[in-house]
Amino acid sequence: MCGLLAVFCRPGTRPLSRQTIDAARDLMAPRGPDAAATLEIAAQNGATHHLAHRRLSIQDLSSHAEQPITSASGRCSIVYNGEVYNTAALRAALAEKGVSCRTTSDTELILEGYELWGPEIVEKLHGMFAFAIWDHRDQSAFLARDRIGIKPLFVAQTPEGLACASDMRALRTLGFGHGLDGDARALFLMLGYVPAPRTIWSGIEKLPAGMTLRWSADGAVHRQTYWSAPDDTDFETSGAGLPALIDTVVEEQLLADVPVGLFLSGGLDSSVIAASIAELGPQVAQDIHALTIAYSGSAAHDEAPAARRTADQLGMKIQVLPVESASHHSYEAAVGVLDEPLAYNAVISQNVISELAAQAGLKVVLSGDGGDEVFGGYRWYPEMTADAFIPPGTSFGIRRLKDLTPNRIRENLDVLRGRVYRRTSALALHTQRLFPAFRPNQVAQLVPGQSARSCTDLLDAALSPYIAPSLPQKRQMQRLDLYTFCQDVVLPKVDRAGMAFSVEARPPLLDHRIIDWGLSRPITEQYDSAPKNPLRQIVQDRGLGFLLDEPKRGFSLKTATGPDAARVAATIDAHAPGLELSQNWRKLAKHVEARHVKMDTLHFLSLWYQAQKS
């Protein structure tokens, strides 16, 4: 796991100085504390390019595997961030073609594989990755991002050239992304994140998951999608049985030349991974360092007892890490690791456990992320009707006006308007069930230049491309969440929090073969009678049936009280002018529907903006 930076310039463009490149590179030092290097390329056409890298050493710890790396032929050079797990098969395939590698790193396999197979190399990789290759012969750059978007890759294109990096702050230091994007702000207020390919900054975009990009010296750009999640049910070709498939993937992802840990909660996802580790034998299980969080004074939220029981039964060592309730500092510290705002307080818990993992001496940790999307575990999947969202007991009957105070009238109208909005489309219903923040008409009152219609259109353009009409409705929503909520919330949260402490998190359940298995299934009693039923069957069969009685808690902030309301309001007020938000925020955020979500959304956006200025 590392941080990469690449800058490719057109002929006649004044190149950036080496000092400037190195300064931007070193903003990513936590992503790669073990080594740093920059390659300056004087191209045949007179242009100057730079490949820069920060290394977190995990495979082949020797200096020979440090990046940037140039191929044996001298034709191509690479900077890369990620982990490829099927290295043995790739190395054997290259050897059959007469290619011998100088290192045991996965970086060199990608590089030599690109020279041999060209862009098709991405289809041969099992893992998480983002990389940039400069082809000295063709005078072109080739960028790629893994199928699910586990590893970030931000791209900025101008008439002078193209740049990419693992962190937007590196690109902004080089002069890209000058101002906040108005459309992105509107989307953030409605969703709690900025959906790909947009970013919060104008002039910087995310390379979407499963996509490659080729840039030529004449400025031409060609993008191509090389993988997409299932868009139809195809039970016959969905591969091996699930337990064996998960076992295979977990074994692959234990590949490392450093110790490997496991984030183990009391939930199904991480417990299934733990069970797969145990299937590999007692010695393997004993070598894994399991970590769990204990929330003192909150037995209802504490997953440590269940995690400890799982570890003991599987023969794994476990370290229980006590965590107190969040302070104001923890909010600010967690948001400070983000290069783009997220309005989900789970980033705070992720920040805490990543820091504790680093203190335990771990560089690599397996996580259970992705299980909800792949196996239908989210609470908003079982009921897909508009009425399901209305709180029980809510009445919309006409009452005598004299019986209602002005505030009660406004509250009833707000709930009614919310109900009407959720009935406008399946996407409106789904987004409000997932994150009931500001509706389009409310955002139009907050963000200058936006209207209710334009905000609705933004939502539709951002989400509708991922709807696969041939899938059953539940699978459609799983696929949508995989491409949006998972790619733009879950994975950035885990990556940024982990990399802030030089900890690499690997999510086995987001392997593309497991996604193919999960989303290609038709709706059946066997797989859909309960959330994540395929995983429930595995834990039952492997002696962990006690977990089925554990409530679904979710890995997010466990605290009875949030930050002080007056302090939150003061923070929002202080940064509303810089964020170009109207002072209508006070009125809109106090609407009865999802009031706390609206306030959290504005609070996290303000804290993030404050961190960018510091």
C-alpha positions in Angstrom: 0.0 0.0 0.0 1.4 3.3 -1.0 0.9 6.8 -2.4 1.5 7.6 -6.0 1.8 10.8 -8.0 2.3 11.2 -11.7 2.5 14.3 -13.9 2.5 14.0 -17.7 3.1 17.2 -19.7 2.5 18.0 -23.3 5.4 19.3 -25.5 6.2 23.0 -25.0 4.7 23.0 -21.4 6.9 24.4 -18.7 7.6 21.5 -16.4 7.0 21.5 -12.6 10.2 21.6 -10.6 11.5 18.5 -8.9 11.2 20.3 -5.5 7.5 21.0 -6.2 6.8 17.4 -7.2 8.7 16.0 -4.1 6.7 18.4 -1.8 3.4 17.1 -3.2 4.6 13.5 -3.0 5.6 13.9 0.7 2.1 15.1 1.6 1.3 11.4 1.3 4.1 10.3 3.6 1.7 8.4 6.0 0.6 6.3 3.0 4.2 5.2 2.5 6.6 5.9 5.4 9.2 3.3 4.3 10.7 4.9 1.2 10.3 7.8 -1.2 11.5 8.4 -4.7 10.8 10.4 -7.9 11.7 9.6 -11.5 12.1 12.5 -13.9 11.5 11.5 -17.5 12.9 13.6 -20.4 10.6 12.4 -23.2 11.6 12.2 -26.9 9.3 15.0 -27.8 10.9 17.4 -25.4 8.3 17.1 -22.7 9.1 16.4 -19.0 7.2 13.9 -16.9 7.4 12.9 -13.3 6.6 9.6 -11.5 6.7 10.0 -7.7 6.1 7.4 -5.0 5.8 6.9 -1.2 6.2 3.2 -0.2 4.6 1.1 2.5 6.6 -2.1 2.3 4.5 -5.3 2.3 5.6 -7.6 -0.5 9.3 -7.9 -1.1 10.7 -5.6 1.6 14.0 -5.1 -0.1 15.2 -1.8 -1.7 15.0 -3.5 -5.1 11.2 -3.3 -5.0 11.1 0.4 -4.3 9.3 2.6 -6.9 9.2 4.0 -9.4 10.3 0.9 -11.3 11.4 0.7 -14.9 11.0 -2.6 -16.8 13.9 -4.7 -17.8 13.6 -3.6 -21.4 13.5 0.0 -20.4 10.3 0.6 -22.3 7.9 1.3 -19.4 8.0 2.8 -15.9 5.4 2.5 -13.2 4.1 3.9 -9.9 1.6 1.7 -8.1 -0.6 1.6 -5.0 -2.3 -1.6 -3.9 -1.9 -5.4 -3.5 -2.1 -8.1 -6.1 -2.7 -11.5 -4.6 -2.4 -14.0 -7.5 1.3 -13.3 -7.9 2.4 -16.9 -8.2 0.1 -17.5 -11.2 1.2 -14.2 -12.8 4.9 -15.0 -12.3 4.4 -18.5 -13.8 2.5 -17.0 -16.8 5.3 -14.5 -17.4 8.0 -17.2 -17.1 6.3 -19.3 -19.8 6.8 -16.3 -22.1 10.4 -16.0 -21.2 10.0 -13.1 -18.8 12.0 -13.4 -15.5 11.5 -10.9 -12.7 14.2 -9.2 -10.7 12.1 -8.9 -7.5 9.3 -10.8 -5.8 7.1 -7.7 -5.7 3.7 -7.4 -7.3 4.7 -4.1 -8.8 7.1 -5.6 -11.2 4.6 -8.3 -12.2 2.1 -5.5 -13.3 4.8 -3.7 -15.2 6.2 -6.7 -17.1 2.7 -8.0 -17.6 1.7 -4.7 -19.2 4.7 -4.9 -21.6 3.6 -8.4 -22.6 -0.2 -8.2 -22.6 -0.9 -4.5 -22.8 -4.1 -3.1 -21.2 -5.4 -6.7 -20.7 -3.1 -7.0 -17.7 -5.9 -5.5 -15.5 -8.2 -8.4 -16.3 -5.6 -10.8 -15.0 -5.1 -9.1 -11.6 -6.8 -10.4 -8.4 -6.6 -7.6 -5.9 -6.9 -3.9 -5.2 -4.8 -1.5 -7.2 -4.3 1.9 -8.8 -1.3 2.6 -11.0 0.1 4.8 -13.7 2.5 3.5 -16.4 4.5 5.7 -18.7 5.3 4.0 -22.1 8.6 5.6 -23.3 8.2 4.1 -26.8 4.6 5.1 -27.5 4.8 8.4 -25.5 1.6 7.5 -23.7 0.4 7.1 -20.1 -1.8 4.2 -19.0 -3.8 4.5 -15.8 -6.0 1.9 -14.1 -8.1 1.4 -11.0 -9.3 -1.9 -9.5 -12.8 -3.3 -10.3 -14.5 -2.1 -7.1 -12.5 1.1 -6.4 -10.9 -0.1 -3.3 -7.8 2.0 -4.0 -8.2 5.7 -4.9 -7.0 7.4 -8.1 -7.7 11.0 -8.7 -7.1 12.6 -12.1 -6.7 16.2 -13.3 -6.6 17.0 -16.9 -5.7 20.4 -18.4 -4.6 21.6 -21.9 -1.0 21.4 -20.5 -1.2 17.7 -19.6 -2.5 15.2 -17.1 -1.8 14.4 -13.4 -3.0 11.7 -11.1 -2.5 10.9 -7.4 -3.7 8.7 -4.5 -4.7 11.8 -2.6 -6.3 15.0 -3.8 -4.3 17.2 -1.6 -1.2 16.3 -3.6 -2.9 17.4 -6.8 -4.1 20.6 -5.2 -0.6 21.4 -4.1 0.4 21.3 -7.7 -2.3 23.8 -8.6 -5.2 21.6 -9.6 -8.7 21.8 -8.1 -8.8 25.5 -7.3 -12.4 25.9 -6.1 -15.3 23.9 -4.6 -17.6 22.4 -7.2 -21.2 23.7 -6.8 -22.8 20.5 -8.2 -20.6 18.4 -5.9 -21.7 20.4 -2.9 -25.3 19.9 -3.8 -24.8 16.1 -4.2 -23.0 16.0 -0.9 -25.8 17.6 1.0 -28.3 15.1 -0.5 -26.1 12.0 -0.2 -23.5 12.6 2.5 -20.7 12.0 -0.1 -19.7 13.1 -3.6 -20.4 10.3 -6.1 -17.8 9.2 -8.7 -16.5 10.5 -11.1 -17.0 13.9 -9.4 -15.0 15.2 -6.6 -15.6 18.1 -4.3 -13.0 20.1 -6.2 -13.5 21.6 -9.7 -11.0 20.2 -12.1 -10.3 17.0 -10.3 -12.2 13.7 -10.9 -12.1 10.2 -9.6 -11.2 7.5 -12.1 -14.2 5.3 -11.7 -13.9 1.7 -10.5 -13.1 -0.9 -13.1 -11.8 1.7 -15.6 -8.6 2.4 -17.5 -7.4 5.6 -19.0 -4.9 6.2 -21.8 -3.4 9.6 -22.3 -1.4 10.5 -25.4 1.2 13.2 -25.8 -1.2 15.1 -28.1 -3.6 15.4 -25.2 -6.1 12.7 -26.4 -7.7 10.7 -23.6 -9.4 7.3 -24.0 -11.3 5.7 -21.1 -12.5 2.1 -21.1 -14.5 0.1 -18.6 -13.0 -3.4 -18.3 -15.3 -4.9 -15.6 -18.7 -4.3 -14.2 -20.8 -6.0 -11.6 -23.5 -8.5 -12.7 -26.5 -6.9 -14.4 -28.6 -10.0 -14.6 -29.2 -13.2 -12.7 -27.1 -16.1 -14.0 -27.2 -18.8 -11.4 -25.7 -21.4 -13.8 -22.4 -19.6 -14.3 -22.0 -18.1 -10.8 -19.0 -20.2 -10.0 -18.0 -22.5 -7.1 -19.8 -22.9 -3.8 -19.6 -19.9 -1.6 -17.7 -21.3 1.4 -14.9 -22.7 -0.8 -14.8 -19.5 -2.8 -14.4 -17.3 0.3 -11.8 -19.7 1.7 -9.8 -19.3 -1.6 -10.0 -15.5 -1.5 -9.1 -15.2 2.1 -6.0 -17.5 1.6 -4.9 -15.3 -1.3 -5.3 -12.1 0.8 -3.1 -13.4 3.6 -0.2 -12.9 1.2 2.4 -10.6 2.8 5.9 -10.4 4.0 4.8 -8.7 7.2 2.3 -9.8 10.0 -1.4 -9.8 9.1 -4.3 -8.9 11.4 -8.0 -9.0 11.3 -10.6 -6.5 12.4 -13.0 -8.9 14.2 -16.4 -7.6 15.3 -19.4 -9.6 16.6 -20.9 -9.5 13.1 -21.2 -12.0 10.3 -18.8 -10.5 7.8 -15.6 -10.5 9.8 -16.6 -13.7 11.5 -16.9 -15.5 8.2 -13.4 -14.3 7.3 -12.1 -15.6 10.7 -13.8 -18.9 10.0 -12.1 -19.2 6.6 -8.7 -18.4 8.3 -9.3 -21.3 10.7 -10.1 -23.6 7.8 -6.5 -23.1 6.7 -5.2 -24.8 9.8 -4.5 -24.0 13.5 -1.0 -22.6 12.8 -2.4 -20.1 10.3 -5.1 -19.0 12.8 -2.6 -18.6 15.6 -0.5 -16.4 13.4 -3.3 -13.9 12.8 -3.6 -11.0 15.2 -7.4 -10.3 15.7 -8.4 -6.9 16.9 -11.8 -5.8 18.3 -13.1 -2.6 20.0 -14.8 -2.6 23.4 -17.0 0.3 24.2 -16.9 0.8 27.9 -20.1 1.5 29.7 -22.3 0.5 26.6 -23.1 -3.2 26.8 -25.8 -2.8 24.1 -23.2 -1.6 21.6 -20.2 -3.7 22.8 -19.3 -6.4 20.3 -16.1 -7.4 22.1 -17.7 -10.4 24.0 -19.0 -12.0 20.8 -15.7 -11.3 19.0 -13.7 -12.8 21.9 -15.9 -15.9 21.9 -15.4 -16.3 18.1 -11.6 -15.9 18.4 -11.4 -18.4 21.2 -13.4 -21.0 19.4 -11.3 -20.7 16.2 -8.0 -20.7 18.1 -7.1 -17.1 17.2 -5.3 -14.6 19.4 -7.4 -11.5 20.0 -6.6 -8.1 21.4 -9.5 -6.1 22.8 -9.0 -2.4 22.4 -11.0 -0.2 24.8 -12.5 3.0 23.4 -14.2 5.8 25.3 -16.9 8.0 23.9 -15.8 10.4 21.2 -14.6 13.8 22.2 -14.8 16.9 20.0 -11.1 16.3 19.1 -11.9 12.8 17.8 -14.4 14.3 15.3 -11.9 16.9 14.1 -9.0 14.4 14.0 -11.1 11.8 12.0 -12.4 14.4 9.5 -8.8 15.7 9.1 -7.6 12.5 7.4 -10.1 12.9 4.6 -9.2 14.6 1.3 -13.0 14.8 0.5 -15.9 15.2 3.0 -17.9 12.3 4.3 -21.0 12.8 6.5 -20.8 9.4 8.2 -19.5 9.2 11.7 -18.2 5.6 11.1 -15.0 7.4 9.9 -14.4 8.2 13.6 -14.5 4.6 14.7 -12.4 3.6 11.7 -9.9 6.2 12.6 -9.6 4.9 16.2 -9.2 1.3 15.3 -6.7 2.1 12.6 -4.6 4.0 15.1 -4.8 1.1 17.5 -3.9 -1.4 14.8 -0.8 0.7 14.1 0.1 0.7 17.8 -0.2 -3.1 17.8 2.5 -3.1 15.1 0.3 -4.1 12.2 0.7 -2.9 8.6 -1.9 -5.3 7.1 -5.4 -6.0 8.4 -8.3 -7.9 6.8 -11.8 -6.4 7.2 -15.3 -7.5 6.6 -16.3 -4.5 4.4 -18.6 -5.3 1.5 -20.7 -8.0 3.0 -23.8 -5.8 3.2 -23.7 -4.9 -0.4 -22.8 -8.3 -1.8 -25.2 -10.3 0.4 -28.0 -7.9 1.1 -27.5 -7.0 4.7 -28.5 -3.4 4.9 -31.7 -2.6 6.8 -33.2 -0.7 3.8 -33.3 -3.8 1.6 -36.2 -5.9 3.0 -38.9 -3.4 2.5 -38.9 -1.3 -0.7 -42.1 0.6 -0.5 -42.5 4.3 0.2 -44.7 3.7 3.2 -42.0 1.7 4.9 -40.0 4.8 5.5 -42.7 6.7 7.4 -42.1 6.4 11.2 -44.7 4.2 12.9 -47.6 6.2 14.4 -47.2 9.2 12.0 -50.7 10.5 11.1 -51.4 12.7 8.2 -55.1 13.2 9.0 -56.6 16.7 9.0 -56.7 18.2 12.4 -58.3 21.4 13.6 -55.7 24.2 13.1 -56.5 25.6 16.6 -55.2 22.3 18.0 -51.8 22.8 16.4 -49.0 25.2 17.2 -47.2 26.9 14.3 -44.2 24.6 14.9 -46.4 21.5 14.8 -48.0 22.6 11.6 -44.5 23.1 10.0 -43.4 19.7 11.3 -46.4 17.9 9.9 -46.0 19.7 6.5 -42.3 18.7 6.4 -43.1 15.0 7.1 -45.8 15.1 4.4 -43.5 16.7 1.9 -40.9 14.1 2.6 -43.4 11.4 2.0 -44.4 12.9 -1.3 -40.8 13.3 -2.4 -40.0 9.6 -1.6 -42.9 8.6 -3.8 -41.5 10.4 -6.9 -39.1 7.6 -7.8 -37.3 4.5 -6.6 -34.1 6.4 -6.4 -35.6 9.1 -4.3 -37.0 6.5 -1.9 -33.7 4.6 -1.8 -31.5 7.6 -1.2 -33.7 8.9 1.6 -33.8 5.5 3.3 -30.0 5.2 3.2 -29.2 8.8 4.2 -32.2 11.1 4.8 -30.4 14.4 4.7 -31.5 17.4 2.5 -34.0 16.9 -0.2 -33.5 18.6 -3.6 -35.9 21.5 -2.9 -34.0 22.1 0.4 -30.6 22.1 -1.2 -31.8 24.6 -3.7 -32.3 27.0 -0.8 -28.7 26.3 0.5 -26.5 26.3 -2.6 -26.5 29.3 -4.9 -27.3 28.6 -8.5 -29.2 25.4 -7.8 -32.9 24.7 -8.2 -35.0 21.8 -7.1 -35.1 20.5 -10.7 -31.3 20.8 -11.2 -30.7 18.9 -7.9 -33.1 16.2 -8.9 -31.3 15.9 -12.2 -27.9 15.7 -10.5 -29.1 12.8 -8.3 -30.5 11.0 -11.3 -27.4 11.4 -13.4 -25.2 10.3 -10.5 -27.1 7.1 -9.5 -29.3 5.9 -12.4 -26.3 4.6 -14.6 -25.8 1.8 -12.0 -29.4 0.5 -12.1 -29.6 -2.8 -13.9 -33.3 -3.3 -14.9 -32.8 -7.0 -15.5 -32.0 -7.7 -11.9 -34.6 -8.2 -9.2 -35.3 -5.0 -7.2 -33.3 -6.0 -4.2 -30.2 -7.0 -6.3 -30.6 -3.6 -8.2 -30.3 -1.8 -4.9 -27.3 -4.0 -3.8 -25.6 -3.2 -7.1 -26.4 0.5 -6.8 -25.0 0.6 -3.3 -21.8 -1.3 -4.4 -21.1 1.4 -7.0 -22.0 4.4 -4.9 -22.3 4.0 -1.1 -19.5 1.3 -1.0 -17.2 3.0 -3.5 -17.6 6.5 -2.3 -18.2 6.1 1.5 -17.2 2.7 2.9 -14.0 2.3 0.9 -12.7 5.9 1.3 -13.4 5.8 5.0 -11.3 2.6 5.4 -8.6 3.7 3.1 -8.0 7.2 4.4 -8.3 6.3 8.1 -6.0 3.3 7.6 -3.4 5.2 5.5 -3.3 8.0 8.0 -1.6 5.4 10.3 0.2 3.4 7.6 -2.3 0.5 7.9 -3.5 -1.4 4.8 -7.0 -2.8 5.0 -8.0 -5.7 2.7 -11.7 -6.5 2.2 -11.9 -10.2 1.0 -15.7 -10.0 0.5 -15.2 -7.4 -2.2 -13.2 -9.8 -4.4 -14.8 -9.6 -7.9 -15.5 -13.4 -7.9 -17.5 -13.1 -4.7 -19.4 -10.1 -6.0 -20.2 -12.1 -9.2 -21.5 -14.9 -6.9 -23.6 -12.7 -4.7 -25.2 -10.3 -7.3 -25.9 -12.9 -9.9 -28.2 -14.9 -7.6 -32.0 -14.8 -8.3 -34.1 -14.0 -5.3 -34.9 -17.2 -3.4 -36.0 -18.3 0.0 -32.6 -20.0 0.5 -30.6 -16.8 0.0 -33.0 -14.0 0.8 -35.2 -15.2 3.7 -33.0 -13.3 6.1 -30.3 -10.6 5.6 -27.0 -12.1 4.5 -28.5 -15.6 4.6 -25.5 -17.2 2.7 -23.2 -15.9 5.4 -25.5 -17.0 8.1 -25.4 -20.5 6.8 -21.6 -20.5 6.8 -21.2 -19.4 10.4 -23.9 -22.0 11.4 -22.1 -24.8 9.6 -18.7 -23.8 11.0 -19.8 -23.9 14.6 -20.4 -20.1 15.2 -24.2 -20.3 15.3 -24.3 -18.2 18.5 -23.6 -15.2 16.3 -27.0 -15.5 14.7 -28.5 -14.3 17.9 -26.3 -11.2 18.0 -28.1 -7.9 16.9 -26.8 -6.0 13.9 -25.0 -3.0 15.4 -22.9 -1.6 12.5 -19.4 -0.3 12.9 -20.0 3.4 13.7 -19.6 5.8 16.6 -21.0 4.4 19.8 -21.8 7.3 22.1 -24.9 8.4 23.8 -24.4 12.1 23.0 -22.9 13.9 20.1 -20.9 17.1 20.1 -22.4 20.1 21.9 -25.1 21.6 19.7 -24.0 25.2 20.2 -20.4 24.3 19.2 -21.8 22.5 16.1 -23.8 25.6 15.1 -20.8 27.9 15.6 -18.6 25.7 13.4 -21.2 25.7 10.6 -21.7 29.4 10.9 -18.0 30.1 10.8 -17.5 28.2 7.5 -20.8 28.7 5.7 -19.5 31.8 3.8 -16.4 29.9 2.5 -18.6 26.9 1.6 -21.0 29.4 -0.1 -24.0 28.1 1.9 -26.8 30.4 2.6 -27.9 31.2 6.1 -31.0 29.2 5.4 -29.2 26.3 6.9 -30.5 27.0 10.4 -34.1 26.9 9.3 -33.6 23.9 7.0 -31.5 21.8 9.4 -34.2 22.1 12.1 -36.9 20.4 10.0 -38.4 17.5 12.0 -37.4 14.9 9.4 -33.9 13.5 10.1 -32.9 16.7 11.9 -29.8 15.1 13.3 -28.7 13.8 9.9 -29.0 17.3 8.4 -27.0 18.8 11.3 -24.3 16.1 11.0 -24.0 16.6 7.3 -23.4 20.3 7.7 -21.1 19.8 10.7 -18.9 17.2 8.9 -18.7 19.4 5.8 -17.7 22.4 8.0 -15.1 20.4 9.9 -13.6 19.0 6.7 -13.4 22.5 5.2 -11.7 23.8 8.3 -9.1 21.0 8.0 -8.4 21.9 4.4 -7.6 25.5 5.4 -5.3 24.6 8.3 
